[in-house]
Amino acid sequence: MTDRMRLNLFTMNSVEHVSVGSWRLPGDQSHRYSDREYWTDVARTAERGGFDAVFFADVRGIYDVYSDDRETAVEKAVQTPSNDPAYLIPAMAEVTDDLGFAVTKSTSYNHPYQLAREFSTLDHLTDGRVAFNIVTSYLESAAANLGYDDRMDHDERYDRADEFMDVLYKLFEDSWDDDAVVRDRESGVFTDPEKVSAIDHEGEHFEIPGPHGAEPSPQRTPVLYQAGSSDRGREFAAEHAEAVFVSQPSVEAVEDYVADLRERAADHGRDPDSLAFFPGIVPIVGETEEVAEAKYDAYTDAIDTEGVLALLSGFVDMDLSDLDPDQKLEHIETEAIQGVVNAFTANDDRDWTVREVAEFAGLGTTSPVVVGTPEQVADEFQYWFEDVGVDGFNVKEVARPDSLRDFVDLVVPELRERGLLRDEYDGETLRETTFGRRGLPDGHPGSR
Ligand SMILES: Cc1cc2nc3c(=O)[nH]c(=O)nc-3n(C[C@H](O)[C@H](O)[C@H](O)COP(=O)(O)O)c2cc1C
């Protein structure tokens, strides 16, 4: 789809995201996640590296599946404590001009009328630089804390998400005409009431008359990201996502996933090429191979295997403390994140033991780890971009913020030298800088 590589920094407003134990590395700054200046520095560095966006994962609930208690997760800072990412965005936008911000929000535990207002506000405040990573949430502990007896079933969560998106499109795209706000001091008309419509949504989960309370923001609908990989999750992504976060551990699995989603998008009446694909990747780079290897060794030593198992137990909703570490991981159908299970059990090329999964997943869960000089790391990025056909990457950090700085100082110049990465941003909104279009693509259900 693209002629140049897209980059997102994949991070979380918490101590640990997906490299559990890395907060112990010398000089690591993860503990400063609640410090505004940590994030404004991240924003400046990401923009210097031509990143499209900083992509914030987020979770509701606590990782209490492992050993059937929360002790490991709390002790080892497994995505707890964490703060809400949305509130960081205005501060990060203030110190940047073009960088975008993808915010993860759950369709299971938000109300669409309320979330539409929050995203419109962020889109106004950032001059159109916001994306919505649509998730359905997977932890049982979130349901309990948010007033539900049980977590909704996996596919039912996606049904609610479908209707949730339908409401958002009506609020963002249909409720206010472009020229509704007239601001005519003389006549005293700020907004022409004829140009603001109710949405009168009546569905299975929501009854929402509207209209939207916010006037149209630069992008109206934020850029839409999604990461589902179960059958139902893929259907949802094929219908709604503009960009998909791919989480598959082998090239073949990524190729199959991309082909499958493009086919499903076409079935939904969309241009299959309007969907962009971003695998996660963990670059570990040094000026020489020795330096890179030394970093890799230090990062691997810092992995907290028990913490990783606590994280994965939440991802797959299965207590991995029950299993013999040398036991092969069997395929299961989970009510949580099917894609993480599939990543380790649905490929023919390898059988993974529990111990191997914990060790591999310690540096970024299911994503490939690339270790080497700037040229070697750039080779790998180029290979995925040109030969495998992905559009960009969600770059995962291990040491914070050193991994990002290393990447921007060492790999970005090499990618630019090769003409793979832009030198300057083009376009005003995030959708323009990432996709070269102003609105949702034709054939998308939210397209006006
Ligand atoms: C790579 C990846 C990243 C994800 N990030 C988040 C996240 O930050 N927050 C969240 O609640 N869910 C996250 N999810 C969960 C998905 O959005 C989705 O709700 C879940 O995977 C269930 O769908 P599936 O079974 O189709 O994969 C992520 C999933 C994957 C595969």
Ligand as a Chemical Component Dictionary entry (heavy atoms), coordinates in Angstrom:
data_LIG
# 
_chem_comp.id                   LIG 
_chem_comp.type                 NON-POLYMER 
_chem_comp.pdbx_formal_charge   0 
_chem_comp.three_letter_code    LIG 
# 
loop_
_chem_comp_atom.comp_id 
_chem_comp_atom.atom_id 
_chem_comp_atom.alt_atom_id 
_chem_comp_atom.type_symbol 
_chem_comp_atom.charge 
_chem_comp_atom.model_Cartn_x 
_chem_comp_atom.model_Cartn_y 
_chem_comp_atom.model_Cartn_z 
_chem_comp_atom.pdbx_ordinal 
LIG C1  C1  C 0 -0.472 -7.311  19.633 1  
LIG C2  C2  C 0 -1.699 -7.099  20.429 2  
LIG C3  C3  C 0 -1.808 -5.958  21.215 3  
LIG C4  C4  C 0 -2.929 -5.751  21.995 4  
LIG N1  N1  N 0 -3.004 -4.653  22.796 5  
LIG C5  C5  C 0 -4.047 -4.549  23.646 6  
LIG C6  C6  C 0 -4.107 -3.508  24.584 7  
LIG O1  O1  O 0 -3.241 -2.655  24.663 8  
LIG N2  N2  N 0 -5.159 -3.472  25.434 9  
LIG C7  C7  C 0 -6.165 -4.402  25.401 10 
LIG O2  O2  O 0 -7.092 -4.314  26.192 11 
LIG N3  N3  N 0 -6.142 -5.373  24.486 12 
LIG C8  C8  C 0 -5.106 -5.478  23.644 13 
LIG N4  N4  N 0 -5.079 -6.501  22.758 14 
LIG C9  C9  C 0 -6.251 -7.376  22.706 15 
LIG C10 C10 C 0 -7.023 -7.216  21.406 16 
LIG O3  O3  O 0 -7.288 -5.930  21.099 17 
LIG C11 C11 C 0 -8.294 -8.042  21.392 18 
LIG O4  O4  O 0 -9.238 -7.502  22.267 19 
LIG C12 C12 C 0 -7.984 -9.412  21.814 20 
LIG O5  O5  O 0 -6.853 -9.791  21.083 21 
LIG C13 C13 C 0 -9.086 -10.403 21.575 22 
LIG O6  O6  O 0 -9.227 -10.602 20.222 23 
LIG P1  P1  P 0 -8.618 -11.833 19.453 24 
LIG O7  O7  O 0 -8.979 -13.038 20.254 25 
LIG O8  O8  O 0 -9.315 -11.716 18.143 26 
LIG O9  O9  O 0 -7.143 -11.652 19.342 27 
LIG C14 C14 C 0 -3.968 -6.706  21.962 28 
LIG C15 C15 C 0 -3.846 -7.835  21.168 29 
LIG C16 C16 C 0 -2.741 -8.058  20.412 30 
LIG C17 C17 C 0 -2.666 -9.324  19.582 31 
# 
loop_
_chem_comp_bond.comp_id 
_chem_comp_bond.atom_id_1 
_chem_comp_bond.atom_id_2 
_chem_comp_bond.value_order 
_chem_comp_bond.pdbx_ordinal 
LIG C1  C2  SING 1  
LIG C2  C3  SING 2  
LIG C2  C16 DOUB 3  
LIG C3  C4  DOUB 4  
LIG C4  N1  SING 5  
LIG C4  C14 SING 6  
LIG N1  C5  DOUB 7  
LIG C5  C6  SING 8  
LIG C5  C8  SING 9  
LIG C6  O1  DOUB 10 
LIG C6  N2  SING 11 
LIG N2  C7  SING 12 
LIG C7  O2  DOUB 13 
LIG C7  N3  SING 14 
LIG N3  C8  DOUB 15 
LIG C8  N4  SING 16 
LIG N4  C9  SING 17 
LIG N4  C14 SING 18 
LIG C9  C10 SING 19 
LIG C10 O3  SING 20 
LIG C10 C11 SING 21 
LIG C11 O4  SING 22 
LIG C11 C12 SING 23 
LIG C12 O5  SING 24 
LIG C12 C13 SING 25 
LIG C13 O6  SING 26 
LIG O6  P1  SING 27 
LIG P1  O7  DOUB 28 
LIG P1  O8  SING 29 
LIG P1  O9  SING 30 
LIG C14 C15 DOUB 31 
LIG C15 C16 SING 32 
LIG C16 C17 SING 33 
# 
